[in-house]
Amino acid sequence: MDNKYIDLYQDTWAAADNLKRELPLDVKGLQKDGKVGIFYFMWHCGRGPLMDHTVAYAMGGADEFEKMLASGPLGFAHYWAEPYFGYYRSDDEWVIRKHIYQLMNAGIDFIFFDVTNGLIYAPVLEVILKVWNEVRAEGYKTPDVIFNCGDSFDNSSRSFGALLEKFYSDKQYDNLWFNWENKPLVLAPRSLAESLPADVRDRFTFRKCWAMTNDEWYTSTDGKGAWAWADMYPQMPGKSETGEVEQVIVMCGFWVNGSYGTNAGRSFHDGKQPPNKKERDYGFSLVDDTTPHGYAFQEQFERAKEINPPIVMITGWNEWWAGRWDNYLPGGVNPAKGQLIANTYIVDPEDPMKRNYYVDCLNGEYSRDIEPVKGLFNDNYYYQMVSNIREYKGSRPIPCADGQKTIDINGCPCQWNDVGPEYLDYKGDTVKRDAVSHVGEIHYVNDSGRNDFVTMKVSSDDEFIYFYAECADSITAPEGTNWMNLFINADRSYNTGWYGYNFVLNRFQNGNEISVEAFKDSEWAMEKVGTAEYCVKGNIIQIKVSKALLGIKDSFEFKWADNSVSDGDIMKFIDMGDVAPNDRFNYIFKK
């Protein structure tokens, strides 16, 4: 981490997903200085009807889904499912901030924007880069930025020309560009680079970038100067102009229209796609079965770790929808005729139903987003990504406790000055949301952010353990059962308690005492097992609790949460109130 930025030590945080797959900790890694990027989309910026394939299938099975397949304007947003943050617009600043935090916490070093169609979405891009700069000004190292201009000379010329005029020429963005060979990297065909004036060309490093390394764009130079943004297993590496291995792509999913003859979805591995379980299935039967496991994603990441290049790129973060096409294009061209859609039907221009086709996304199985989804497999792919990034880049040892002592929680907070480590959270992550949707007529409002956690500490003596949490501003008065809660995973197991948490403190207060409740039977159900003492002074809360009551020994995990989960839906740690650390992550106390 650059010394000028605040280091939250995210690579030492613990978590497990819905499948109880735990994040690796204290990993040696393969590439200490390796960089990881992820494909980022800006095209959620229009207005139109809401069409969600997962919702349609849930409401009426294949019949309702097939009605939707043939509905709506050509080329417009058919969502494979609802993003966890809703059908957001790409210029929703609240969502952009959430994305930044999630990507930083995952270990992402750069994003590469999709401008492959000759569009740079300038108004959206301006907002995104503004928020990116704001978060950097607040002290946090956001991922850097690359633009993928595609493989078409015409499209890439339009995109790069617009970027050069509006963004690369503006000094306020200079610190955001991802540099390779000491210059901002641009993904664009060699023909574009060769067409530029020397003074412009020499300002950048260029690599051509497209899909499938068995195609001419890659094979014509044996991959020299070529980086793929998509490839089937086993992926081939991207190389420098002189042939050194530089990069490899990792995909979490593929294309709905046949995936180059493999019919691969998210469940594809060992050269096979599991068969659909019934007729007119479209892969929906796999969504609760094999899809959540990310078999294709893992196979591709294992290949990347085998190649072990200095750069790994991931497809992708937030694509979410595909346009519907009906196979009748000007001049009578039928480019999709004969393609297999979702391993279910072959495109037939003469069939009113089968003439509709999709190129990228269709449902949970045939899609390629890692951003958390509402329902389905929730955030499984996010934590699978975090695990693999740690195995590739490595992670630091868990900081050990120091300065441990007895704390008078009613005394001066200065007692904590020499207690370590500091557990940090983002200052400024309680901003409010007030935005309209990309599709449908939805107005998103989220004003749940209340107490903004900044710095946490833990101290212990032989009998008690003491917790300290400092917020950005004065802590509000107690309100509800989810005010300033403290969740404890005492045994550091995710097989006990509610998602691993054995206890929750401070759902109820009485004078200077707060409740200590134990979770029962892995459900959102608690029983009171004792009390603890607490004190709030200004922006600081302190808690004193018996170690014997919690069964705590030398190591445990903990999480602060305010105005967040109150009903057992762990996903609300992502967007409700403030939690420290973010999302499902936990801090680890280790003696």
N, C-alpha and C positions, 0 to 999 in steps of 0.2 A: 504494500500500500504506500502511495506517495505520502511523504511526511506532512505535506500541506493539507491533507484531508483527514477527517475524523475516521478512525478505524474502529468499527463495531465488532470485529472478530467474528463475523458471521460464519466462517468456516469451522468454528468451534461449537456452534449451536447444535442441539440434538433435535430429532423429529422422527416420526414414523407416519407412513401413509395409511390409507384404509385397509391395505393388505398386511399391515404391521411390518412392512419392510423398513428397517431402521437405517438412518443415515450413517455412513462410515465416519469414524472419528480418528484424529491423529494419524492421517494417512501419509505415507511416504510419497506417493504419487509417481508419475512417469515423466512429467515435464514441469519442473519447478517454475519455469518462466513461460509456460504454455498459455496461449490465449484462446478464449472461447467466445464465439459470436452466435447470434440467433437472428433469423429472418423476421422482419417486423413490417407489418402492413399498415397503410394509411388510408385505405379505400372505403372505410365506413364513414362516408361523408355526404351522402345524398339523403333523400327522403322518399319513402315508398311503402308499399304494403308489407306487413309482417308475414313471412312464410317460414315456418320452423318445421323441418321434416320430422324431428324427434317428437314434437308435440302432436303433429298430425298422426303419426303412427301410434302414439299412446292413446289418442282419442278414438281412432277407428281402424287400427290395423292397416293392412295393405291397401284396402279400398280407399280409406281416407288419404293415405300417403300418396297413392297414385293420382288422386284428384289434384293434390297439391303439385305433384311432379309436372303437370301440364298447365299450371297456373302462373299468372303474373307476367310482367313485361319481360321480353327477351333480354338476357344478359344481366338481369338484376338479382339482388340478394336473396337467394334461397339458403337459409341458415341450416347447417347440419344439426345444431343444437343451440341453446342459449348460453352465451358466455356468463361466467359467474357474476360479472359486473353489469349484466343486462345487455341489451342490443345497443351498445353505446356508440356515439359518434367518435371518430378518431381525434376530434379536437376537444374532447371532454377532459379538462385539466385535472379533475379529480382522478379519473382513470389513468391518465398519463403518469401522475405521481405514484399511484399504486403500482403501475408497471415498473417504474424506475426502482422502487424499493424491492419488488419481487426479483427483478433481474440482478440487482446488486447482491441481494442475499444469496442468490443461486451461484454466484461466481462468474456471471457473464461479463466479459470485458468489452464487447462492442455489439451493436446491432447493425444489420445491413438492411436498409430500406428497399422495398420493392418499387422500383421506378422503371420496370422492364417494358411497360406498354407505352412509353413516350410521355407519360404524365408524372409530374412531380408533386401534385396536390399541394401547391405552394401555400395557400392559406392554412391548411392543416399542418404542414411541415413547419411553418413559422411558429405556430402555437406549441408544437411538440418541442422544438429546439429552445423556445423561450422557457418552458418549464424545465427542460434539461439544464439550462444555464442557471435557473433559479435554485435548483437543488444543489448544483455545484457551489453557488454563492453561499449556501447555507452550510457548506463544509463537507459535502459528501461526494465521493468520486463516482459519478454516474458512468455507465458504459459509454465508450466512444461511438462514433458514427461512420458508417460506410454507405455508399449508394450502389445498388446493383442495377446497372442500366440495361442489362440483357445482352442478347447476342445479335440483335438486328441493328444494322448500321443506321437506318432511318430512325428507329425508336430511340436508340441510345444517343444519337445526335441531338434529338429534340430534348431528351431528359438532361443530358450533360450540359447542353447550351443554356437551358433554363437555370440549372443549378449554378453554373459558372456566373451567370449574370446576377442572380438574386442572393445566393448563399455563400459560394466560395469567395466572392469579392467583398463580403461583409466581415470585417475583423472581429465582430462580436462572437462569431462562431468558430474562430480559428482553433480554440482550445478543445473543440469537440471532435475534430476529425481523428480517425484512427490512422496512424502512420505505419507504413511498411517501407523498408529501405529509406527511412528518414523523410518520407513524403506522404501526404494524404493518399490513401489507397482508393482507387476507383475500379469497379468491376464493369468492364466494357470491352467490346471486340477490338482486336488489334487494328482493324481498319479505321476505327474512330480515332485512336491515338495517332495513327500515321497521318490522318487528315488535319490535325491541329497544328497551328503555328508552333514553332520550336519553343518559344518562351512560355506558352501555355502547357504544352506537353511535358516540359521539363519540371513543371511544378508538382507533378503527380506521379505516382506509381500505378501502372495499369496491369490488370489481369483480366483476360477474357473469362466469361463465366456463363455456363448454361447447364442443361440437364443431360444426363446419361453419357458416361465416359466412353461408351462404345460407338458414339456418333462422331461424325467428321470434325466438328468443332474442336474435339479433344484429340482424336487419333491423328489428325493431319500434322500435329507437332509432337506426338507421343506425350501429350500433356504438358509440354513446356509452355509456361506463361498462361496456364489454364487451370481454373478452379471451378469445380462443380458446385451448384447449389442444390442439386438433386441427383441421386444415383441409386441403382439397385445394388443389393449385396452380391458379391463383395465389392465395395466401392474402391475406386482407384484414386490415388493421391493427386492433388494439385501440385504443380511444380513451378519453380522459378524459370526464368527465360533460359537458363543454362542447365536445367534439369534436376536441380536439387528439390527434394520433397519439402513442401511448405504447408500443405493443407489437406484436410479431408472433410467431406460432408457427412453428417449423420441425420437421418430422417426418422421422425416418429410415426409416419404414415406415408401413403403414396397417392396415387391418382385413382379416382373412382372408375375411370374409363379404360380399365384393363391393365394398367401399370406395366406396359410394354410386354404384354403376353403372360404375365405372371398372375394377374387378377389379385394382386397383393393388397391387403389392408393392414391395419395395425397388428393383426394376429399372425401375419406371415413370418415364418422362420423355417430354417432347415429346408429351404427350397419349396415350401408348400404353404398354401392358404387353406385354412380349415374350411370344409364345405359348409354352405348355408344349411340350416337344419330343416328347412321346409321350402316349398315352392313359393314364389313371389316373396322372397325373404329379404332381399337387398342387404343382407348382412346384419339386420337388426337383431337376429337371434344370438349373435356373438357378443353384443354390447355388454351384457351382464355376465358373460362367460369368459372368453379369452381376451377380449379387448382391454379390460382394465390392467392386464399384466404387462402390456407393452413389449411383447415378444420381438416384434420387428425393430423397435427402438433399441432394445438391448443388444440384439444381434449386430445392428449397425454400429453401436457404440463400442462393442467388443472389437470390431474390425478397426475402428478408429484408434483404439488403444494399442492394437497390434501394429498398425503403421506408425503410431506415435509421432505425428508431425508437430511442428511448433504452433500450428493453428488448427482448431476444430470449429467447424461451422454447423449450426443446427437448423433444420427446417421442421417446424417453425413455431412462432409464438401466437399470432392472432389473425389468422386468415379468415376463418369462421364461415364463409359462404362462397357459393359458386353461382355464376349466372346460368340460367336455363337457356339452352339453344334447341332449335327445332329442326336442324339439319338442312334447311333450305336457305342457301345463301345466294347472293347475286350471281347470275351466270349459271345457276343450276348445280353449283359445286356441293358435294355432300361429303365433307372431310371425315365425318364420324361413322359413315356407313360400315357396318360389320363390327364395330367396336362392342365389347362386352361391358355392360354397365353394372357395377356392384355385384359381379358374378351372378347376374339374374336374367338380364335380357340383352339381346343383340340389337343394336340400332338399325332400324329399318325405315328409310324415308317414306315408305308407302303406308306405314302403320300409324294411325293417329296417336296412339300411345307411345309406341317405341321409337318414334321420330324424335322424342325429347331426349337430350343427352346433357351430361354434366362432365366437366373436365377435371375438377379438383376434389371437391368435398360433397358428401351426400348425407352421411349420418355418423354415429360414433365410431363405427368400424372403418368407414372410408372417409377419413379426414386426417389432418396433420397439424393440429394445434396442441400446444403444451400449456398454454394459459388455462387456469382452472375453468371447468365447465360446471354449469348448474345441474346438480344431480349426476346421473350416469357414474363416471369414475372420478368425479370431483377433481382433486388435485394430485391424483396418483402420478400422472406423467411429470408434473412439476418436481416432485421429490425424487422420482427416478432420475430426472435430469441432474438434480443437485448431487445425488450419489455418484453418478458417473463423472461429473465435473471434478468432484473431490478425488476420485480415483485417478483421474488424468493429471490434474494439477497438483494434487496433494492438499493436505490441510494441517494447520498448526496444532501443536499440543494444547490440550485444555489448560487454561491458566489455573494455577493452584492458589489456594487461599493464603493470604499472609496478613500479619497484623491482627490476628484473631484475639478477641478479648471480651470481657463482660461489658455490656452497654447499658447505661441508664437511659431508657427510651424517653424519659421525661426531661432529660438533661440537655446539654448543648449538643447540637449536631456535629460540632467540631470533634467529638469523640471518634467520628468515622474517618477523620482525615487520613490516618495511616492504615486504614483497613483496605485490603484489596482482594481480588481485582475489582475494577469498576465494570459493571455490566451496562452497556450503553444501548439506547434506543434513539430513533430518529426524532429530532426536535422539529416540529412543524407538520407532523403526519395526522393532525386532527382537523385539517381543513374541511370545509363544508362542500357538499356537492349540490349543484342546482343546474341540471342539464336536460336537454331533450334527447330522445332516442334517434337512432339512425333509421329504423323501420318502425312502422306503427305510430301510434300517437301516445307515447309514454313520456311522462315527465319524471326524471329521477331526482329525488331529494334525499340527502343523507346529512343530517346535522347531529349525528350521534357522538361525534368527537367532543370530549368534555375535558378530561384531565390528560395532559400530554406528558407521558413518561419520558424522562431524559436519562437519568442515572440511577442505577440500582447497586446495592451492596449487601453482603451477608457477613455476619460475624457469629462466632460460637464460643461457648465455654463448656465446661463439663456437663452442665445441666440444661442450658437453654441455647436456642438459636435465635438470632436477631436479624430482622430484615429492614432494609432502608430503601425507600423509593422517593426520588426527587422529581417533581414535575416542573414544567416550564413556567407555570403560574400557580397562584394559590389554589389549593385543592378545594373542590366544592364540598358543600355539606352532604352528609350521607343521604342517599336517595335510592330506594329499591334494593333488591338482593344482589345486583351486579355492580355495586359501587366499590371500587378499589379492591377487587378480589385478588387473592393469592392462591394459585394452584400449585400443588406439590406432587411430584412423582418421586415418592420416597424410596422405592426399591429400584428405580431406574429400569423398570420392566414395562413393556407396552401390552403385556398379557394380563395385567391386573388393573382394577379401577376403571374409570371412565377415560378411554383413550390413553391409558397409562397413568392418569392422575389419581392418586389415592386419597387426597384431601383437597378441600377448598376452604379457605379461611375468609372470614369477614363478610359472609352473606347477611349476618345480623349483628347489631351492636347493642350493648347495654352498658351505659356509663363508659368506663375505660376498658371494658371487655368486649371481645368479638368472638363469634362462633368459630369452632373448629369442627368441620363435618367430614365424615368419611363417605366415599362413594360405595354404593352397594351393588354387587352383581354386575359390574361393568356397565351399568346404566346411569342415566342422569337421575339418580335417586340417592339421597344422602341421609345419614343419621348423625345427629350431634354426638360427638365423642368427648368434647371438652371445650375449654375456652382458652383464649390467649389475651395478652394485654396489647393495647395499641395507643398511639399518640399521634395527633396531627398538629403540626405547627407550620402555618403558612403553606409553602409548597412541598413540605416533606411529611411523609408518613413513616412511622416506625412500628414494628411488631416484635413482640417477645413471646416465644412459645416453647413449651417443653419438648426437648428432643425425644424423650421417652414416649410422649403422647403420639408423635409422628413416626416413631420407629426409625429415626434418622441416625445414620452412622457417619461414614466418612465422605459419602458422595450422594448427591441427589439432584434432581432437575426441578426447576421452578419457572413460573410464568406469572407476571402481573397482568391484570385485565380490568379495565374500567368501562362500564356501560356496554359491555360486549355480550358474550353468550349468557343467556338466561333460560334457555329452553332445551339444552342438550345438542343443539346443532353446532358442531365444532367448526364448520365452515364460516360461521359468523366471526370467528377470530380474524378473518381476512378483512372484513369491511365494517364491522360495528365497533364504535368507540375507539379505544386505543388499547393495544396489548404490547407487552414487552417481554420477549422479542416478538416480532411480527408473525402472523399466520399461525401455523402449527409448531413453530420452532420453540425450543426451551433453552434457557440458560442452564449450565451445569456448574454446581458447586462441588469442588474437589479439594480435600485437605492435602 
